[in-house]
Amino acid sequence: MGISCEEVWRDISDYIDGDLSFIQRAAIDQHLGECRHCTAVLEGTRNVIALYRDERVLVPPEGFHDRLYQRLEEDMKSSRRTFLTWTLTAAAAVPLALAALSVRRLVVRARDHQSPVSGSDGHQVPETVAVSQDHDDKVYHVAGCSHLYGEPKFLPREEAIRDG
């Protein structure tokens, strides 16, 4: 039984280098005698190897090194300017962030002194809340709210929070 094209492609480099056993090499030779596609792959691989062995192909054009060093130097200057810009921006942002956090802390402290308990949405909940008796009995209001209709029913804070 012969070998498949995929097996030939996998071993093509070892075949060219002579690193296969006699049996493997004979199987590939037999396959190459019958398969024009794999023969073309073998020849193409040999051509690529020959091109890379030719040092003239890899020699950079005249003046390449000078242009490369000039470009690298320009990029280094540009990246230094960018780094300096970001550093100065960060240095200016740090005091602003600290000031914002300090103000927030003061505002939160002042709000915390208004009521000891917060509702699930973060709003402060007083000791007693009012429900409109003639409304849907699920809309809670602070006593004295203009949205209360009819006779209000007063509930303790914990019951209002539990009932939603």
Backbone as numpy.savetxt, mean C-alpha at the origin, in Angstrom:
# Nx Ny Nz CAx CAy CAz Cx Cy Cz
9.79 -43.78 -25.45 8.95 -42.60 -25.45 9.83 -41.36 -25.45
9.51 -40.38 -26.31 10.30 -39.16 -26.43 9.98 -38.17 -25.33
10.69 -37.08 -25.33 10.45 -36.03 -24.33 9.66 -34.89 -24.96
9.04 -34.08 -24.12 8.18 -32.99 -24.62 9.01 -31.74 -24.91
8.38 -30.81 -25.62 9.04 -29.54 -25.92 9.39 -28.79 -24.62
8.50 -28.83 -23.64 8.74 -28.13 -22.38 9.99 -28.66 -21.68
10.19 -29.98 -21.74 11.39 -30.57 -21.14 12.65 -30.13 -21.88
12.55 -30.01 -23.18 13.70 -29.53 -23.96 14.02 -28.09 -23.59
12.98 -27.26 -23.50 13.20 -25.84 -23.16 13.82 -25.70 -21.77
13.37 -26.55 -20.84 13.89 -26.49 -19.48 15.38 -26.83 -19.45
15.80 -27.79 -20.29 17.19 -28.28 -20.25 18.07 -27.71 -21.36
17.57 -26.75 -22.12 18.32 -26.27 -23.30 19.67 -25.66 -22.92
19.73 -24.94 -21.81 20.98 -24.32 -21.38 22.00 -25.38 -20.99
21.54 -26.40 -20.23 22.45 -27.49 -19.85 22.90 -28.27 -21.09
22.03 -28.40 -22.09 22.37 -29.08 -23.34 23.51 -28.34 -24.04
23.38 -26.99 -24.13 24.41 -26.18 -24.80 25.73 -26.26 -24.03
25.65 -26.24 -22.69 26.86 -26.27 -21.86 27.47 -27.66 -21.74
26.75 -28.68 -22.19 27.26 -30.05 -22.11 27.16 -30.62 -20.71
26.18 -30.18 -19.93 26.04 -30.63 -18.54 24.96 -31.70 -18.36
24.54 -32.36 -19.41 23.51 -33.40 -19.31 24.13 -34.79 -19.38
23.41 -35.76 -18.84 23.87 -37.15 -18.95 23.73 -37.60 -20.40
24.37 -38.72 -20.72 24.33 -39.24 -22.08 22.89 -39.54 -22.51
22.09 -40.09 -21.60 20.70 -40.46 -21.92 19.86 -39.21 -22.17
20.02 -38.18 -21.31 19.26 -36.94 -21.50 19.65 -36.27 -22.82
20.96 -36.26 -23.11 21.43 -35.61 -24.33 20.89 -36.35 -25.56
20.88 -37.66 -25.51 20.38 -38.46 -26.64 18.89 -38.21 -26.84
18.13 -38.08 -25.74 16.69 -37.82 -25.86 16.44 -36.45 -26.49
17.22 -35.46 -26.09 17.06 -34.12 -26.68 17.48 -34.13 -28.15
18.57 -34.83 -28.47 19.00 -34.93 -29.87 17.91 -35.55 -30.73
17.27 -36.60 -30.21 16.19 -37.25 -30.96 15.03 -36.27 -31.16
14.67 -35.53 -30.10 13.56 -34.58 -30.19 13.89 -33.46 -31.18
15.12 -32.96 -31.12 15.52 -31.88 -32.04 15.49 -32.35 -33.50
15.76 -33.63 -33.74 15.70 -34.18 -35.10 14.28 -34.21 -35.63
13.29 -34.21 -34.74 11.89 -34.31 -35.17 11.11 -32.99 -35.03
11.62 -32.04 -34.22 10.84 -30.83 -33.92 11.58 -29.58 -34.42
11.01 -28.95 -35.44 11.64 -27.74 -36.01 11.56 -26.57 -35.03
10.48 -26.51 -34.24 10.32 -25.40 -33.29 11.43 -25.42 -32.23
11.67 -26.59 -31.66 12.72 -26.67 -30.63 14.11 -26.45 -31.23
14.29 -26.86 -32.47 15.56 -26.60 -33.15 15.77 -25.10 -33.30
14.71 -24.38 -33.63 14.80 -22.92 -33.75 15.09 -22.29 -32.39
14.48 -22.81 -31.32 14.76 -22.29 -29.97 16.23 -22.52 -29.62
16.76 -23.68 -29.94 18.16 -23.99 -29.68 19.08 -23.02 -30.43
18.82 -22.80 -31.70 19.65 -21.88 -32.49 19.53 -20.44 -31.97
18.34 -20.04 -31.61 18.16 -18.69 -31.05 18.91 -18.52 -29.75
18.87 -19.51 -28.91 19.59 -19.45 -27.63 21.10 -19.37 -27.88
21.58 -20.15 -28.83 23.02 -20.10 -29.17 23.39 -18.71 -29.70
22.52 -18.09 -30.50 22.80 -16.74 -31.01 22.86 -15.71 -29.89
21.96 -15.79 -28.93 21.95 -14.86 -27.80 23.23 -15.00 -27.00
23.65 -16.24 -26.77 24.89 -16.48 -26.02 26.08 -15.91 -26.78
26.11 -16.09 -28.08 27.22 -15.56 -28.89 27.25 -14.04 -28.83
26.08 -13.39 -28.87 26.03 -11.93 -28.79 26.57 -11.42 -27.45
26.20 -12.06 -26.38 26.65 -11.61 -25.06 28.13 -11.90 -24.82
28.68 -12.89 -25.53 30.11 -13.16 -25.38 30.95 -12.14 -26.15
30.36 -11.48 -27.12 31.07 -10.46 -27.90 31.15 -9.17 -27.10
32.31 -8.82 -26.62 32.49 -7.64 -25.75 32.17 -6.34 -26.47
32.27 -6.32 -27.78 31.99 -5.09 -28.53 30.53 -4.67 -28.38
29.63 -5.63 -28.21 28.21 -5.33 -28.07 27.97 -4.57 -26.76
28.73 -4.85 -25.73 28.52 -4.27 -24.42 29.31 -2.99 -24.16
30.11 -2.55 -25.10 30.90 -1.32 -24.92 29.96 -0.12 -25.07
29.91 0.76 -24.06 29.03 1.94 -24.17 29.56 2.92 -25.22
28.69 3.72 -25.78 29.12 4.68 -26.80 30.05 5.74 -26.22
30.76 6.40 -27.11 31.70 7.45 -26.72 30.98 8.56 -25.94
31.54 8.99 -24.83 30.98 10.07 -24.03 29.90 9.62 -23.06
29.57 8.33 -23.05 28.52 7.82 -22.18 28.84 8.06 -20.71
30.08 7.76 -20.33 30.46 7.90 -18.91 30.33 9.36 -18.44
30.76 10.30 -19.28 30.66 11.72 -18.90 29.20 12.13 -18.74
28.34 11.72 -19.68 26.92 12.06 -19.57 26.28 11.41 -18.35
26.68 10.19 -18.07 26.13 9.49 -16.90 26.51 10.21 -15.61
27.78 10.56 -15.44 28.21 11.25 -14.23 27.55 12.62 -14.09
27.38 13.33 -15.21 26.71 14.62 -15.17 25.26 14.47 -14.74
24.57 13.48 -15.28 23.17 13.24 -14.92 23.03 12.84 -13.45
23.93 11.99 -12.98 23.90 11.59 -11.57 24.14 12.78 -10.65
25.04 13.64 -11.04 25.32 14.83 -10.23 24.10 15.75 -10.18
23.42 15.94 -11.31 22.20 16.76 -11.34 21.11 16.15 -10.46
20.96 14.84 -10.55 19.94 14.17 -9.73 20.25 14.28 -8.24
21.53 14.21 -7.89 21.91 14.33 -6.48 21.58 15.73 -5.96
21.86 16.76 -6.76 21.53 18.12 -6.34 20.03 18.28 -6.16
19.27 17.74 -7.10 17.81 17.82 -7.04 17.27 17.09 -5.80
17.81 15.90 -5.52 17.32 15.14 -4.37 17.71 15.82 -3.07
18.84 16.51 -3.03 19.22 17.25 -1.82 18.25 18.40 -1.58
17.85 19.10 -2.68 16.87 20.19 -2.53 15.54 19.65 -2.04
15.11 18.52 -2.61 13.85 17.91 -2.20 13.91 17.50 -0.74
15.01 16.89 -0.34 15.17 16.46 1.05 15.12 17.67 1.98
15.79 18.76 1.60 15.80 19.96 2.43 14.39 20.55 2.53
13.66 20.56 1.43 12.30 21.08 1.44 11.41 20.26 2.38
11.47 18.95 2.28 10.67 18.09 3.15 11.08 18.23 4.62
12.36 18.38 4.87 12.83 18.54 6.24 12.29 19.82 6.85
12.35 20.91 6.10 11.85 22.19 6.61 10.33 22.14 6.80
9.63 21.50 5.90 8.18 21.37 6.04 7.83 20.56 7.29
8.53 19.47 7.50 8.27 18.65 8.69 8.60 19.42 9.96
9.70 20.19 9.93 10.07 20.97 11.10 9.01 22.02 11.43
8.37 22.58 10.41 7.31 23.56 10.65 6.02 22.88 11.09
5.78 21.66 10.63 4.54 20.96 10.95 4.51 20.44 12.38
5.65 20.10 12.93 5.69 19.55 14.29 5.14 20.52 15.32
5.59 21.78 15.37 5.02 22.69 16.36 3.52 22.93 16.15
3.08 22.97 14.88 1.65 23.15 14.61 0.84 21.96 15.12
1.34 20.77 14.92 0.64 19.58 15.40 0.59 19.55 16.92
1.68 19.92 17.57 1.68 19.96 19.03 0.70 21.01 19.55
0.62 22.15 18.89 -0.32 23.18 19.30 -1.76 22.69 19.12
-2.04 22.02 18.01 -3.39 21.50 17.76 -3.77 20.46 18.82
-2.83 19.59 19.17 -3.12 18.60 20.20 -3.35 19.24 21.56
-2.61 20.29 21.86 -2.80 20.98 23.13 -4.17 21.63 23.19
-4.59 22.28 22.12 -5.90 22.91 22.07 -6.98 21.85 22.19
-6.82 20.74 21.51 -7.81 19.66 21.57 -7.92 19.13 23.00
-6.80 18.96 23.65 -6.81 18.46 25.02 -7.56 19.43 25.94
-7.36 20.73 25.73 -8.06 21.73 26.55 -9.56 21.68 26.29
-9.96 21.55 25.03 -11.37 21.51 24.68 -12.02 20.25 25.25
-11.34 19.11 25.15 -11.89 17.86 25.67 -12.03 17.94 27.18
-11.04 18.49 27.87 -11.13 18.64 29.33 -12.30 19.52 29.72
-12.50 20.63 29.00 -13.60 21.54 29.32 -14.94 20.83 29.09
-15.06 20.05 28.05 -16.30 19.34 27.75 -16.53 18.23 28.77
-15.47 17.57 29.25 -15.61 16.49 30.22 -16.16 17.00 31.55
-15.91 18.25 31.88 -16.41 18.79 33.14 -17.90 19.12 33.08
-18.49 19.16 31.89 -19.91 19.49 31.78 -20.79 18.34 32.24
-20.47 17.11 31.92 -21.30 15.97 32.28 -20.42 14.76 32.48
-20.73 13.91 33.44 -19.86 12.79 33.72 -19.98 11.61 32.77
-21.05 11.52 31.96 -21.27 10.34 31.12 -21.45 10.76 29.67
-20.93 9.94 28.76 -21.11 10.17 27.33 -21.99 9.10 26.75
-22.77 9.46 25.74 -23.60 8.50 25.03 -22.75 7.72 24.05
-23.38 6.80 23.30 -22.65 5.96 22.36 -22.09 6.75 21.19
-22.68 7.90 20.87 -22.19 8.71 19.76 -21.20 9.77 20.22
-20.79 9.75 21.48 -19.79 10.68 21.98 -20.37 11.94 22.58
-21.67 12.19 22.45 -22.27 13.39 23.02 -22.50 13.20 24.52
-22.47 14.28 25.25 -22.68 14.22 26.69 -24.16 13.97 26.99
-24.45 13.12 27.97 -25.82 12.79 28.33 -26.05 13.28 29.75
-27.09 14.13 29.96 -27.37 14.61 31.32 -27.98 13.50 32.17
-28.13 13.76 33.46 -28.70 12.78 34.41 -30.10 12.33 34.00
-30.92 13.25 33.48 -32.30 12.94 33.13 -32.57 13.43 31.71
-33.27 12.61 30.94 -33.66 13.00 29.59 -35.17 12.98 29.50
-35.71 13.67 28.49 -37.16 13.75 28.34 -37.58 13.11 27.02
-38.75 12.48 27.04 -39.32 11.85 25.85 -40.69 12.49 25.65
-41.01 12.80 24.40 -42.34 13.34 24.10 -43.35 12.23 24.25
-44.37 12.44 25.06 -45.39 11.42 25.30 -46.24 11.17 24.06
-46.51 12.23 23.30 -47.41 12.07 22.17 -46.66 11.81 20.86
-45.37 11.62 20.93 -44.57 11.38 19.73 -44.28 9.88 19.66
-43.17 9.43 19.13 -42.90 8.00 18.98 -42.23 7.36 20.19
-42.05 8.09 21.26 -41.47 7.61 22.51 -40.07 7.01 22.33
-39.39 7.28 21.25 -38.03 6.81 21.06 -37.07 7.95 20.75
-37.57 9.16 20.67 -36.72 10.32 20.40 -36.47 10.99 21.74
-35.24 10.92 22.22 -34.90 11.45 23.53 -34.39 12.87 23.38
-34.76 13.73 24.33 -34.35 15.13 24.30 -33.89 15.53 25.69
-33.10 16.57 25.72 -32.72 17.17 26.99 -33.90 17.98 27.48
-34.12 17.96 28.78 -35.25 18.72 29.33 -35.14 20.17 28.89
-36.27 20.74 28.43 -36.29 22.12 27.97 -36.04 22.27 26.47
-35.86 21.17 25.77 -35.58 21.22 24.33 -36.83 21.69 23.59
-36.66 22.47 22.53 -37.79 23.01 21.77 -38.48 21.93 20.94
-37.90 20.76 20.79 -38.49 19.69 20.00 -39.41 18.79 20.83
-39.54 19.05 22.11 -40.46 18.27 22.95 -41.88 18.75 22.69
-42.79 17.80 22.45 -44.19 18.13 22.20 -45.05 17.47 23.29
-46.11 18.14 23.65 -47.03 17.58 24.65 -46.36 17.49 26.01
-46.85 16.57 26.79 -46.35 16.38 28.16 -45.10 15.49 28.09
-43.93 15.96 28.53 -42.73 15.12 28.48 -42.74 14.05 29.56
-42.15 12.92 29.25 -41.95 11.85 30.21 -40.45 11.84 30.51
-40.04 11.91 31.77 -38.63 11.99 32.14 -38.11 10.61 32.50
-36.92 10.29 31.95 -36.28 9.00 32.20 -34.88 9.21 32.76
-34.40 8.30 33.57 -33.01 8.37 34.01 -32.08 8.11 32.81
-30.92 8.68 32.87 -29.93 8.58 31.80 -29.66 7.12 31.43
-29.44 6.23 32.40 -29.09 4.84 32.13 -30.20 4.13 31.34
-31.46 4.40 31.67 -32.58 3.77 30.96 -32.64 4.28 29.52
-32.40 5.55 29.31 -32.43 6.12 27.95 -31.29 5.52 27.10
-30.12 5.37 27.71 -28.98 4.77 26.98 -29.27 3.31 26.67
-29.83 2.57 27.61 -30.15 1.16 27.41 -31.19 0.97 26.30
-32.20 1.85 26.26 -33.27 1.74 25.28 -32.90 2.30 23.91
-31.78 2.93 23.84 -31.30 3.39 22.54 -31.67 4.77 22.20
